[in-house]
């Protein structure tokens, strides 16, 4: 969980690369066998004293958790421009993401095991440009929403749809669009339904409060 499940005093509060030691990344970080930290993409991140103590303690839930890290010693979010290169890291990178989306830019967001392209779904020009770049004339785009309240503001949801949206798989759920839903027509041209999904990984979860405050 990216915000330590309601424990804002925790040292990992807001750190987007905190992961579950039971179901966290394996194949997305392993480079060779055996599955030990030196054989993963985490090899270049030397654990700080606190993380090392957790890693070495058989009684700790992070004992021998190969992706173990925190904001002091682990990977950091970075914001890159294709022409200018690295522009910002950590919290400043999240601010840059928000500013870029508000300005109508299209972003490639690296998630768990891949990338997704993102833009402001209320901005017709941004959505139209995304269609042009992908050569995707009509196929609908999915909408990422922050929570069920936002999903309900866009679509009519029955209990089954809400349950699926909130499930651990975070699927895209098709639901009937409400009249006047605040979404650019180009998101799903001539379609009565919209595809909704909740925030899918911690980077988007950490970005959302900034986007909400700017919207």
C-alpha positions in Angstrom: 0.0 0.0 0.0 1.4 3.4 -0.9 0.2 5.3 2.1 0.7 2.7 4.9 -2.9 1.9 5.2 -3.9 4.9 7.4 -0.6 5.2 9.3 0.7 8.5 8.1 3.4 8.4 10.8 5.0 5.4 9.3 8.4 5.9 7.7 7.1 4.6 4.3 4.1 6.9 4.2 3.7 8.1 0.7 6.5 6.0 -0.7 5.1 4.6 -4.0 7.4 1.5 -4.2 6.4 -0.1 -0.9 5.2 -3.6 -1.9 3.6 -6.7 -0.3 6.1 -9.3 0.8 3.6 -12.1 -0.2 2.5 -10.9 -3.6 5.0 -8.2 -4.6 7.1 -8.2 -7.7 9.1 -11.3 -8.7 9.4 -11.8 -12.4 9.4 -8.1 -13.1 12.6 -7.6 -11.2 14.5 -10.9 -11.4 17.6 -11.1 -13.6 18.8 -14.6 -12.8 18.5 -17.3 -10.3 18.6 -17.9 -7.4 16.1 -15.1 -6.5 18.3 -13.1 -4.2 18.7 -9.3 -4.2 22.0 -9.3 -6.1 20.3 -11.1 -8.9 17.5 -8.6 -9.2 17.1 -5.0 -10.5 17.2 -4.0 -6.8 20.9 -4.9 -6.7 22.0 -1.2 -7.2 19.9 0.0 -4.2 21.9 -0.5 -1.0 19.5 -0.8 1.9 19.6 1.8 4.6 20.2 0.7 8.2 16.5 0.5 9.0 15.7 -1.6 5.9 18.7 -3.8 6.4 17.6 -4.5 10.0 14.2 -5.6 8.7 15.8 -7.7 6.0 18.0 -9.5 8.5 15.4 -10.2 11.2 13.7 -13.6 10.9 10.8 -12.2 13.0 10.2 -9.3 10.7 7.7 -9.6 7.9 10.3 -8.1 5.5 12.8 -10.8 6.3 14.7 -11.6 3.1 12.2 -9.6 1.1 14.3 -8.8 -2.0 12.5 -5.6 -3.0 12.7 -4.1 0.5 13.3 -0.4 0.3 12.1 3.0 1.5 12.3 6.6 0.4 15.8 6.9 1.9 17.4 4.0 -0.1 15.1 2.7 -2.8 14.0 3.7 -6.3 12.5 7.1 -6.8 9.8 8.4 -9.1 11.4 10.4 -11.9 9.8 12.7 -14.6 11.6 12.7 -18.0 11.0 14.8 -21.1 11.9 13.1 -24.4 14.1 16.1 -25.4 15.4 17.5 -22.1 15.9 14.2 -20.2 15.4 14.1 -16.4 13.5 17.1 -15.1 12.4 16.1 -11.6 12.4 13.4 -9.0 10.4 12.3 -6.0 7.6 14.8 -5.0 8.7 17.3 -7.6 8.2 14.6 -10.3 4.6 14.1 -9.1 4.0 17.8 -9.3 5.4 17.8 -12.8 3.1 15.0 -13.8 0.1 17.0 -12.6 1.2 20.1 -14.4 1.8 18.2 -17.6 -1.7 16.6 -17.5 -3.3 19.9 -16.8 -1.5 21.4 -19.8 -2.9 18.7 -22.1 0.2 16.6 -22.5 0.4 12.9 -23.0 2.4 10.9 -20.5 3.9 7.4 -20.6 3.5 6.1 -17.0 5.6 3.1 -16.0 3.6 0.8 -13.8 4.0 -2.8 -12.6 5.3 -4.7 -15.5 4.7 -2.2 -18.3 3.6 1.3 -19.4 0.3 3.0 -19.9 -0.4 6.2 -21.8 -2.3 8.9 -19.9 -3.9 12.2 -20.6 -6.7 14.4 -19.2 -9.9 12.6 -20.2 -11.9 15.9 -20.0 -9.6 17.5 -22.5 -10.9 16.8 -26.0 -7.7 18.0 -27.7 -5.5 15.8 -25.6 -7.7 12.7 -26.2 -7.8 13.4 -29.9 -4.0 13.8 -30.0 -3.7 10.4 -28.2 -5.9 8.8 -30.8 -3.8 10.3 -33.6 -0.6 9.1 -32.1 -1.9 5.6 -31.6 -3.7 5.5 -34.9 -6.8 4.4 -33.0 -9.7 6.1 -34.6 -12.7 4.6 -32.7 -11.7 2.0 -30.2 -12.7 3.3 -26.7 -10.1 4.3 -24.1 -10.4 3.2 -20.5 -10.9 5.8 -17.7 -8.9 5.7 -14.5 -10.9 7.0 -11.6 -9.8 7.7 -8.0 -12.6 6.0 -6.1 -16.2 4.7 -6.3 -17.7 8.2 -5.9 -16.0 9.4 -9.0 -17.0 6.2 -10.9 -20.6 6.8 -9.8 -20.5 10.4 -11.1 -19.7 9.1 -14.6 -21.6 5.8 -14.9 -24.6 3.9 -13.5 -23.1 1.1 -11.4 -24.8 -1.9 -9.9 -23.4 -3.8 -6.9 -21.6 -6.4 -9.1 -19.9 -3.6 -11.1 -18.8 -1.9 -7.9 -17.5 -5.1 -6.4 -15.5 -5.8 -9.6 -14.0 -2.3 -9.6 -12.8 -2.7 -6.0 -11.4 -6.2 -6.4 -7.7 -6.8 -6.2 -7.4 -7.4 -9.9 -8.4 -3.8 -10.6 -10.2 -4.8 -14.0 -11.7 -2.4 -16.5 -15.4 -2.5 -15.9 -17.9 -1.5 -18.6 -20.9 0.6 -17.3 -23.6 2.7 -18.8 -22.5 6.3 -19.2 -24.6 8.9 -17.3 -26.0 11.8 -19.3 -23.7 14.8 -19.1 -20.7 12.7 -17.7 -17.7 15.0 -17.6 -15.7 13.1 -20.2 -14.5 14.1 -23.6 -16.6 12.6 -26.4 -13.4 11.3 -28.0 -12.8 8.9 -25.1 -15.5 6.5 -26.3 -17.0 7.8 -29.6 -20.7 6.9 -30.1 -20.6 4.4 -27.3 -23.2 4.2 -24.5 -20.8 2.7 -22.1 -17.5 3.8 -20.5 -14.7 1.5 -19.3 -13.7 2.4 -15.8 -10.9 1.2 -13.6 -9.7 2.3 -10.1 -6.1 3.5 -9.5 -4.0 0.6 -10.4 -0.6 1.1 -8.7 1.0 3.3 -6.1 2.5 5.8 -8.5 -1.0 6.8 -9.7 -2.3 6.7 -6.1 0.4 9.1 -4.9 -0.3 11.4 -7.9 -4.0 11.6 -7.4 -4.2 14.2 -4.5 -2.1 16.6 -6.6 -4.4 16.2 -9.6 -7.5 16.5 -7.5 -6.3 19.8 -5.9 -5.4 21.3 -9.4 -8.7 20.2 -11.1 
